[in-house]
Amino acid sequence: MRMAISRKLTDDEQAALDAIGDRPDSEIDLTDIPEVTNWAGAVRGMFRPVKRHVTIRLDADLLAWFEHQGKGYQTRINAALREYVDRHKGA
């Protein structure tokens, strides 16, 4: 599952993630991580904001531009709105 990030990764960060992603599971050492068998205390959405389903009216040309970029256009719209909010928090 791919998660949205709030900032662009540096080339070094992306290279490190790509290198880890290319490794087969058999090469990853998990011996120092205990297996979790009880998820009773788990909290959904702890590491990212919880999404809500909403209906929003957008100008047709804006929506077409985001859709033209391909799959994931809703995630890109969300990222654009988040960037706007982050820039205007102190205003």
C-alpha positions in Angstrom: 0.0 0.0 0.0 1.4 3.4 -1.0 0.9 6.2 1.5 0.9 9.9 0.7 3.7 12.0 2.0 3.6 15.6 3.1 6.9 16.6 1.5 8.9 15.5 -1.5 11.6 13.0 -0.7 15.2 13.8 -1.5 17.0 11.8 -4.1 19.0 10.0 -1.4 15.8 9.1 0.6 14.1 7.8 -2.5 17.1 5.7 -3.4 17.3 4.2 0.1 13.6 3.3 -0.1 13.9 1.9 -3.6 16.9 -0.3 -2.4 14.8 -1.6 0.6 11.8 -2.2 -1.7 13.9 -4.2 -4.1 15.2 -6.7 -1.4 13.3 -10.0 -1.1 11.6 -10.6 2.2 14.0 -13.4 2.9 16.8 -10.9 3.2 15.1 -8.7 5.8 16.2 -9.4 9.4 13.2 -9.3 11.7 14.8 -11.1 14.7 14.9 -8.0 16.8 11.2 -7.2 16.2 8.7 -9.1 18.4 5.7 -10.5 16.5 2.5 -8.7 17.3 -0.4 -11.1 18.0 -2.7 -8.9 20.1 -4.1 -5.9 18.2 -6.6 -4.9 20.9 -4.9 -1.6 21.5 -4.4 -0.7 17.9 -5.6 2.8 16.8 -6.8 3.3 13.2 -5.4 6.4 11.5 -2.7 7.0 14.1 0.0 7.9 11.6 -2.0 9.8 9.0 -5.2 11.8 9.1 -8.4 9.8 8.8 -10.1 10.3 5.5 -13.8 11.3 5.2 -16.0 10.8 2.2 -17.3 14.2 1.0 -19.0 15.7 -2.1 -17.3 18.8 -3.4 -18.0 20.8 -6.5 -14.9 21.7 -8.5 -14.4 23.7 -11.7 -14.5 21.2 -14.6 -11.2 22.3 -16.0 -9.5 21.8 -12.6 -10.9 18.3 -12.2 -10.0 17.5 -15.8 -6.4 18.6 -15.2 -6.0 16.4 -12.2 -7.7 13.4 -13.9 -5.5 13.8 -16.9 -2.5 13.1 -14.7 -3.8 9.5 -14.3 -4.6 7.2 -11.4 -4.4 8.8 -8.0 -5.9 12.2 -9.0 -8.0 12.4 -5.7 -4.8 11.9 -3.7 -3.1 14.7 -5.7 -6.1 17.0 -5.1 -5.8 16.2 -1.4 -2.1 17.0 -1.4 -2.7 20.3 -3.2 -5.3 21.3 -0.6 -3.0 20.2 2.2 -0.1 22.3 0.7 -2.5 25.3 0.6 -3.5 24.9 4.2 0.1 24.4 5.4 1.1 27.7 3.6 -1.8 29.6 5.1 -1.9 28.3 8.7 0.0 31.3 10.1 -2.1 33.8 8.1 
